[in-house]
């Protein structure tokens, strides 16, 4: 018997919000139920770490009121971070000084959007500095009532969120930017807020997944770690991957998963047919490719089989099996795992890959340096400050929200529309680096005409060492049509692109010392059955300013980010609507 996340007592944290009111807006009947959530944010959300579950069905309308009770200004990047197609507002995306100004202390803001054509697991989190280290939680989107999964219905569904830190992350990044070097690493990783038995003095703080023999469990895995990609495995059990970033995939079996910050993966765990009289560790540890320091530790939870014959004391005496995870720098495993991800590409869940491309872009990404402040020596390479860039432009964060500047025609002095579409200084990107490691700085955006189809090549560089970069694009899902190691070859590599069933996602790992090719359309179209409603409410398409950045927070802090401006179309439902009255002010 499957468990409903909307009603199961096994998930009490779903209903820990200050209030939930469920009602149907008649004119949005096609959009399902309207669900009200209220978050009172005091470093954590509603006093919980990880934060509360947001649970809804495809088609539901969500109103999430965020009240800021802490000294830090907070921008809760509410849900579009993972590709929610916003029918009523483009102003609910959340990245600070891109979509909106921060929610000031004692102020509130209502994130207002509809979930269209998506189902699966996503992540909500704060989108200002490093506050997402503690302000984050799962967004669980169930299929419409009566619509089955494209796989066997699980007996239970279990969200598992990886996150970390034992000190104030704002202090860590503030000190890091002052000295120009690498940040201190985390104290531990956690599973659902618990570090587990492999750390000193934390055996009692262990996540335990209690299962029954012969059942299937849907694990909703979320990597909310600030700076680490993670391997995950359960001893003596295999997992079947069925969804990534809220998009169903062709199922495949694996003993180990790789999941980057911001990414989500749904995997089916089938338990053994009979009680094995043993317990099993489920562990996660980092996949590391850069040259900097990192948290070389392992978080563990325990998989226990329920049995009336076993007391708590006897369970502790059962054999405990440990999984074998890949080496920390196993790029071969990472490449093989990501190559297995394919869209379902079925009649019900098509892969609408743009076959024709209007705009081609080639972006190099990686680390570099910036000058230290006058009369100061920094702890980066050659006494300089670490920096990060795209096409050698390290993004300078504005103090004016870019979307508001764009909408009100006030972009002069805020940003310039001249982001370079190819590298300004080509070089051998993955071999011997250039002598000059300095980056340029600016608040530059790319301007796209409405409905343009885009192909973007993301190329890693070895200027300060090759490294994997999980790149996230706000507002859109994209198709990963190709990837490889070394330098992208425009004459040979496009012929190998998968334009039939490539994985569709919102965050992609650019391979260490390699490249990845993505395609998307600059309108984020909704499905045909929403067209009439969308035209009525002028809410169809994702024009406006959209953020793209590395989901390793240290790289974003160093400037590995940029923005896209999608211009309005000709018709009323192809234009950006004005913000609501409660949009936070700068």
C-alpha positions in Angstrom: 0.0 0.0 0.0 1.5 3.3 -1.0 1.8 6.2 1.4 0.5 9.7 0.5 2.8 12.4 1.6 -0.1 14.8 1.9 -1.8 12.7 4.6 0.6 10.2 6.0 1.4 10.3 9.8 4.9 9.1 8.8 5.6 12.7 7.6 4.5 14.9 10.5 6.8 17.8 9.5 4.7 18.5 6.5 2.3 20.4 8.7 4.6 22.3 11.0 4.0 25.6 9.2 2.3 28.4 11.2 -0.8 27.8 9.2 -2.1 25.9 6.2 -5.3 26.8 4.5 -6.5 24.7 1.6 -9.1 26.1 -0.8 -9.9 26.2 -4.5 -9.8 29.4 -6.5 -12.6 28.9 -9.0 -11.0 30.7 -11.9 -7.8 28.6 -11.5 -9.7 25.3 -11.2 -7.4 23.7 -13.8 -4.4 24.6 -11.5 -5.7 22.4 -8.7 -5.8 23.3 -5.0 -4.3 26.5 -3.6 -2.1 25.7 -0.6 -1.0 28.4 1.9 2.3 28.0 3.7 3.8 30.5 6.2 7.5 30.5 7.1 8.7 32.3 10.1 12.4 32.5 9.5 14.8 32.7 12.4 18.1 31.4 10.9 16.2 28.2 10.5 12.6 28.1 9.1 9.9 27.5 11.7 12.7 26.4 14.1 13.5 23.3 12.0 16.7 22.1 10.4 16.4 21.0 7.7 13.4 23.2 7.0 9.7 22.1 6.6 8.6 20.0 3.7 6.5 21.8 1.1 4.2 19.1 -0.4 1.9 19.7 -3.3 0.5 18.1 -6.4 1.2 19.0 -10.0 -1.2 21.9 -10.9 -1.5 23.2 -7.3 -1.2 26.9 -6.6 1.1 27.9 -3.7 1.2 30.9 -1.6 4.2 30.9 0.8 4.4 33.8 3.2 8.0 34.4 4.5 8.4 36.5 7.6 11.9 37.6 8.5 12.5 37.7 12.3 16.3 37.7 12.2 18.9 40.4 11.7 20.1 39.1 8.4 18.0 40.2 5.4 16.7 37.0 3.8 15.7 36.2 0.3 14.1 32.7 0.3 14.7 31.5 -3.2 11.4 29.8 -3.3 11.2 26.9 -5.7 11.9 28.3 -9.2 15.5 27.5 -8.5 14.6 24.0 -9.8 12.6 25.0 -12.8 9.1 25.6 -11.5 7.2 27.2 -14.5 5.7 30.2 -12.8 2.2 30.9 -14.2 1.4 34.0 -12.2 4.6 35.7 -11.4 8.2 35.8 -12.4 8.9 37.7 -9.2 8.9 34.6 -7.0 12.4 33.3 -8.1 14.3 34.8 -5.2 18.0 35.3 -5.9 19.2 38.4 -4.1 19.6 41.6 -6.2 18.7 39.6 -9.3 15.0 38.9 -9.0 14.4 40.9 -5.8 15.8 42.9 -3.0 16.2 41.0 0.3 13.3 40.7 2.7 14.2 43.2 5.4 14.1 42.4 9.1 10.5 42.4 10.5 9.1 42.4 6.9 7.4 39.7 4.9 6.8 38.6 1.3 4.4 36.1 -0.3 5.9 33.9 -2.9 3.0 33.2 -5.3 3.2 30.6 -8.1 1.6 27.6 -9.8 3.2 24.2 -10.4 2.7 23.4 -14.1 3.6 20.1 -15.8 6.1 19.0 -13.2 6.2 16.3 -10.6 9.1 15.0 -8.5 11.5 16.4 -5.9 13.1 19.8 -5.8 14.8 22.0 -3.2 13.8 25.3 -1.7 16.4 27.5 0.0 17.6 31.0 0.9 19.4 32.7 -1.9 21.5 35.3 -0.2 25.2 34.8 0.6 25.6 31.4 2.4 22.3 31.3 4.4 21.1 28.3 2.5 23.4 26.3 4.7 20.6 26.3 7.3 17.6 27.7 5.4 16.6 24.9 3.1 14.1 22.1 2.7 12.4 19.7 0.3 9.7 20.6 -2.2 7.8 17.4 -3.0 5.5 17.5 -6.1 3.1 14.6 -6.3 1.4 13.7 -9.6 -2.1 14.9 -10.1 -4.6 12.8 -8.1 -5.3 9.6 -10.0 -2.2 9.8 -12.2 0.3 7.0 -11.4 4.0 7.2 -11.4 5.6 5.6 -14.5 7.1 3.0 -12.2 5.6 0.7 -9.5 3.9 2.6 -6.7 6.3 2.6 -3.7 5.2 1.3 -0.3 6.6 4.5 1.3 8.4 7.7 0.2 11.3 9.0 2.2 12.9 12.5 1.7 16.7 12.4 2.4 18.4 15.8 2.4 22.2 16.2 2.7 23.4 19.5 4.3 26.1 20.7 6.7 27.8 23.2 9.0 28.3 23.7 12.7 29.4 27.4 12.7 27.9 30.5 11.3 28.4 30.2 7.5 28.1 34.0 7.1 31.2 34.4 9.3 33.0 31.9 7.2 32.3 33.5 3.8 32.9 37.1 5.2 36.3 36.1 6.5 37.1 34.3 3.3 36.4 37.3 1.1 38.4 39.5 3.4 41.6 37.4 3.2 41.1 36.3 -0.5 41.9 32.6 0.2 39.9 29.4 0.5 37.1 29.0 3.1 37.2 26.8 6.1 35.5 23.5 5.5 32.4 22.2 7.2 32.5 20.3 10.5 30.4 17.4 9.2 27.9 16.3 6.6 24.4 15.3 7.8 21.5 13.2 6.6 18.2 14.9 7.5 20.1 17.0 10.0 21.9 14.1 11.7 25.7 13.4 11.4 25.6 9.7 12.2 28.0 7.2 13.9 31.2 7.9 12.0 31.8 11.2 13.7 33.0 11.5 17.3 30.2 11.6 19.9 27.3 11.5 17.4 26.2 7.9 17.4 22.9 8.9 19.0 22.3 11.5 16.3 21.8 9.1 13.5 19.2 8.9 10.8 17.5 5.5 10.8 15.5 4.3 7.9 13.3 1.4 9.1 12.0 -0.8 6.4 10.0 -4.0 5.9 11.1 -7.0 3.8 9.9 -7.3 0.3 8.8 -3.7 -0.1 9.8 -0.8 -2.3 10.7 2.6 -1.0 11.1 5.8 -3.0 14.1 7.8 -1.7 13.8 11.5 -2.5 17.5 12.5 -2.4 18.4 16.2 -2.2 21.9 17.6 -2.1 21.7 20.9 -0.1 25.4 20.9 0.8 27.0 24.3 0.3 30.2 23.3 -1.5 30.3 19.6 -2.2 29.1 17.1 -4.7 28.4 13.8 -3.0 28.5 10.0 -3.6 25.7 8.0 -1.9 25.3 4.3 -1.4 23.6 1.7 0.8 25.5 -1.4 1.8 24.4 -4.6 0.0 21.5 -2.9 -1.7 21.1 -1.4 -5.2 19.0 1.6 -6.2 17.0 2.2 -9.3 17.1 5.9 -10.5 13.7 7.0 -11.8 13.9 10.9 -11.7 16.4 13.7 -11.6 15.6 17.4 -11.0 11.8 16.7 -11.1 12.0 15.0 -14.5 11.3 11.3 -15.0 14.2 9.3 -16.5 14.6 5.9 -18.1 15.1 3.7 -15.0 18.6 2.3 -14.4 20.1 0.4 -11.5 23.2 1.5 -9.7 25.0 0.8 -6.4 26.2 4.4 -6.0 24.7 7.7 -6.9 26.4 11.0 -7.6 24.5 14.2 -6.7 25.7 17.8 -7.0 24.6 20.7 -4.8 21.1 21.8 -5.9 20.4 18.6 -7.7 17.7 16.1 -6.7 17.4 12.4 -7.5 14.5 10.0 -6.9 15.6 6.4 -6.5 13.7 3.2 -5.8 15.0 1.0 -3.0 13.7 -2.6 -3.1 14.3 -4.4 0.2 15.3 -8.0 0.6 12.5 -10.6 0.5 13.2 -11.8 4.0 14.7 -10.2 7.1 18.5 -10.4 6.7 19.2 -10.2 10.4 21.7 -7.5 9.8 21.8 -3.7 9.6 23.3 -1.6 6.8 25.0 1.7 6.6 23.9 4.3 4.1 26.8 6.7 3.5 27.7 9.8 1.6 31.1 11.5 1.1 32.4 14.1 -1.3 33.4 13.8 -4.9 36.4 16.2 -5.2 38.2 17.5 -8.2 39.6 20.9 -7.2 42.9 21.8 -5.6 41.4 23.4 -2.4 40.8 22.0 1.0 37.6 20.1 1.6 35.7 18.1 4.2 37.1 14.6 3.8 34.6 12.9 6.1 31.6 10.6 5.7 28.1 10.9 6.9 26.2 7.7 7.7 22.7 6.6 8.4 21.4 3.1 9.2 19.0 0.9 7.3 17.1 -1.3 9.7 14.7 -4.1 8.9 11.7 -4.1 11.2 11.1 -7.3 13.1 9.0 -8.2 16.1 11.8 -10.5 17.2 14.4 -7.8 17.6 14.5 -5.3 20.5 16.6 -2.1 20.3 19.3 -3.9 22.2 19.4 -6.9 19.9 19.5 -4.7 16.8 22.7 -3.1 18.1 24.2 -6.6 18.2 23.3 -7.5 14.6 26.1 -7.5 11.9 26.6 -4.0 10.4 27.6 -3.8 6.7 29.3 -0.8 5.2 29.1 0.2 1.5 32.1 0.8 -0.7 32.1 4.3 -2.2 34.2 5.4 -5.2 37.5 7.2 -4.6 37.1 10.9 -3.8 38.4 12.0 -7.3 36.7 9.3 -9.4 35.8 11.4 -12.5 35.5 8.1 -14.5 32.6 7.0 -12.2 31.1 10.5 -12.4 31.2 10.5 -16.2 29.7 7.0 -16.5 26.9 7.8 -14.0 25.8 11.0 -15.8 26.0 9.3 -19.1 23.3 6.8 -18.0 20.7 9.6 -17.4 18.2 9.7 -20.2 14.7 11.3 -20.5 11.8 9.0 -20.7 10.9 10.6 -24.1 7.5 8.9 -24.1 4.2 10.1 -25.5 3.1 11.2 -22.0 6.5 12.6 -21.0 8.2 13.8 -24.3 11.6 15.2 -24.6 11.0 18.5 -26.5 14.6 19.1 -27.5 15.1 22.1 -29.7 16.2 20.7 -33.1 17.0 24.1 -34.6 19.3 26.6 -32.8 18.9 30.3 -33.1 21.7 31.4 -30.8 25.0 29.7 -30.1 27.1 30.5 -27.0 30.5 29.2 -25.8 31.3 29.9 -22.1 34.5 29.1 -20.4 34.3 28.7 -16.6 36.8 28.4 -13.9 39.0 30.0 -11.2 41.4 33.0 -11.5 42.7 35.8 -9.4 41.9 39.4 -8.6 44.3 42.1 -7.2 44.5 42.4 -3.5 43.5 45.6 -1.8 46.2 48.2 -1.6 48.9 47.6 1.0 47.5 44.1 1.7 48.7 40.6 1.0 46.0 38.0 0.3 46.0 34.3 0.8 45.2 33.4 -2.8 47.7 32.4 -5.5 50.7 34.8 -5.7 49.4 36.9 -2.8 46.2 37.7 -4.8 42.6 37.1 -4.2 40.8 34.0 -5.5 38.2 34.9 -8.2 35.9 32.9 -10.5 34.5 33.9 -13.9 32.6 33.0 -17.0 34.3 34.0 -20.2 36.8 35.8 -17.9 34.0 38.1 -16.5 33.7 37.8 -12.7 30.2 39.0 -11.9 29.8 42.1 -9.7 26.7 41.9 -7.6 24.5 44.9 -8.0 22.7 46.6 -5.1 19.7 47.1 -7.3 17.5 44.1 -8.3 18.3 43.4 -12.0 14.7 42.3 -12.8 13.3 45.5 -11.4 15.8 47.6 -13.3 14.9 45.8 -16.5 11.1 46.0 -16.0 11.1 49.7 -15.1 13.6 50.6 -17.9 16.2 51.7 -15.4 19.2 49.5 -16.3 21.6 52.4 -17.0 24.3 52.2 -14.3 22.9 48.9 -13.0 24.0 46.4 -15.7 25.2 46.3 -19.3 23.8 44.0 -22.0 27.2 43.1 -23.5 28.2 39.8 -21.8 30.7 38.1 -24.2 29.1 35.2 -26.1 32.5 33.5 -26.7 35.9 33.7 -24.8 37.6 37.0 -25.3 41.1 35.4 -25.2 40.9 31.8 -26.6 43.6 29.4 -25.3 44.1 25.7 -24.7 41.4 25.4 -22.0 42.3 22.1 -20.4 46.1 21.9 -21.0 48.8 24.4 -20.0 47.1 27.4 -18.5 48.0 31.0 -19.6 50.5 33.0 -17.5 47.9 35.7 -16.8 45.3 34.4 -14.3 43.6 37.8 -13.7 39.9 38.1 -14.4 37.9 41.1 -15.5 34.9 42.4 -13.5 31.4 43.6 -14.4 27.7 43.3 -14.2 27.1 42.1 -17.7 24.0 40.2 -19.1 23.2 38.4 -22.3 20.0 39.6 -24.1 17.8 36.9 -25.8 14.9 37.6 -28.1 11.6 36.0 -27.1 11.3 32.3 -28.1 14.9 32.0 -29.2 16.3 28.5 -29.1 19.7 28.4 -27.4 22.7 26.1 -27.5 25.3 26.7 -24.8 28.7 25.0 -24.5 30.1 25.2 -21.0 33.9 24.5 -21.0 35.9 23.9 -17.8 39.3 25.5 -17.7 42.6 24.5 -15.9 43.8 28.0 -15.2 44.1 27.2 -11.4 43.3 23.5 -11.8 40.5 21.7 -13.5 37.4 21.2 -11.4 33.8 20.0 -11.7 31.2 22.8 -11.6 27.5 22.2 -11.0 25.9 25.0 -13.1 22.3 26.0 -12.4 20.1 28.0 -14.7 17.1 29.7 -13.1 13.7 29.7 -14.7 14.3 27.0 -17.3 14.9 23.3 -17.7 17.5 22.5 -20.3 18.5 19.4 -22.2 22.0 18.0 -21.8 22.7 17.0 -25.4 26.4 16.2 -25.1 29.5 16.1 -22.8 33.1 15.1 -23.0 36.6 15.4 -21.6 39.2 17.8 -22.9 38.4 20.8 -25.2 35.1 21.0 -27.1 35.6 20.4 -30.8 33.0 22.4 -32.8 33.8 20.4 -35.9 33.4 16.9 -34.5 31.5 16.9 -31.2 28.1 18.3 -32.4 27.6 15.2 -34.6 27.6 13.1 -31.5 24.9 15.1 -29.7 21.8 13.2 -28.4 18.8 15.1 -29.7 16.3 12.2 -29.1 16.3 11.4 -25.3 18.8 13.6 -23.5 18.4 14.2 -19.8 16.3 17.3 -19.0 17.4 19.1 -15.8 18.1 22.4 -14.2 21.6 21.9 -12.7 24.4 20.1 -14.6 27.9 19.2 -13.6 30.4 20.5 -16.0 33.0 17.7 -16.1 36.4 18.4 -14.5 38.7 19.2 -17.5 35.8 18.8 -19.9 32.7 20.4 -21.4 28.9 20.0 -21.5 26.4 21.1 -24.2 22.9 22.2 -23.2 19.9 23.4 -25.2 16.8 25.4 -24.1 14.2 27.7 -25.5 13.9 31.2 -24.2 10.2 31.1 -23.4 9.9 28.2 -21.0 6.6 27.1 -22.6 3.7 25.6 -20.7 1.9 22.5 -21.8 -0.9 22.7 -24.4 -3.7 22.0 -21.9 -2.8 25.2 -19.9 -2.8 27.4 -23.0 -6.4 28.8 -22.6 -5.9 29.6 -18.9 -2.6 31.1 -19.6 -3.8 33.4 -22.3 -6.7 34.5 -20.1 -4.4 35.5 -17.3 -1.4 36.7 -19.4 1.0 34.5 -17.5 2.5 32.0 -19.9 6.1 32.7 -20.5 9.3 33.4 -18.7 10.5 36.7 -20.0 12.6 38.9 -17.7 16.0 38.4 -16.1 17.2 35.0 -15.1 20.3 34.0 -13.1 22.9 31.3 -13.9 25.6 30.4 -11.4 27.7 27.6 -10.0 26.0 25.8 -7.2 29.3 25.6 -5.3 28.6 28.6 -3.1 32.2 29.6 -2.8 32.5 29.9 -6.6 29.3 32.0 -6.7 30.8 34.2 -4.0 34.0 34.6 -6.1 31.9 35.6 -9.2 31.1 32.5 -11.2 27.7 33.8 -12.2 25.9 35.8 -14.9 22.4 36.6 -16.1 20.1 36.3 -19.1 17.6 38.9 -20.2 14.6 37.3 -22.2 12.8 40.1 -24.0 9.0 40.4 -24.2 7.1 38.9 -27.1 4.6 40.7 -29.3 1.4 39.5 -27.6 0.1 40.4 -24.1 0.6 36.9 -22.7 4.3 37.1 -23.8 5.1 40.1 -21.6 6.5 40.4 -18.1 3.8 41.3 -15.6 4.5 44.1 -13.0 5.5 43.0 -9.5 3.0 42.7 -6.7 2.7 45.5 -4.1 4.6 43.6 -1.4 7.8 43.0 -3.4 10.7 43.8 -1.0 12.3 47.2 -1.5 16.1 47.8 -1.5 
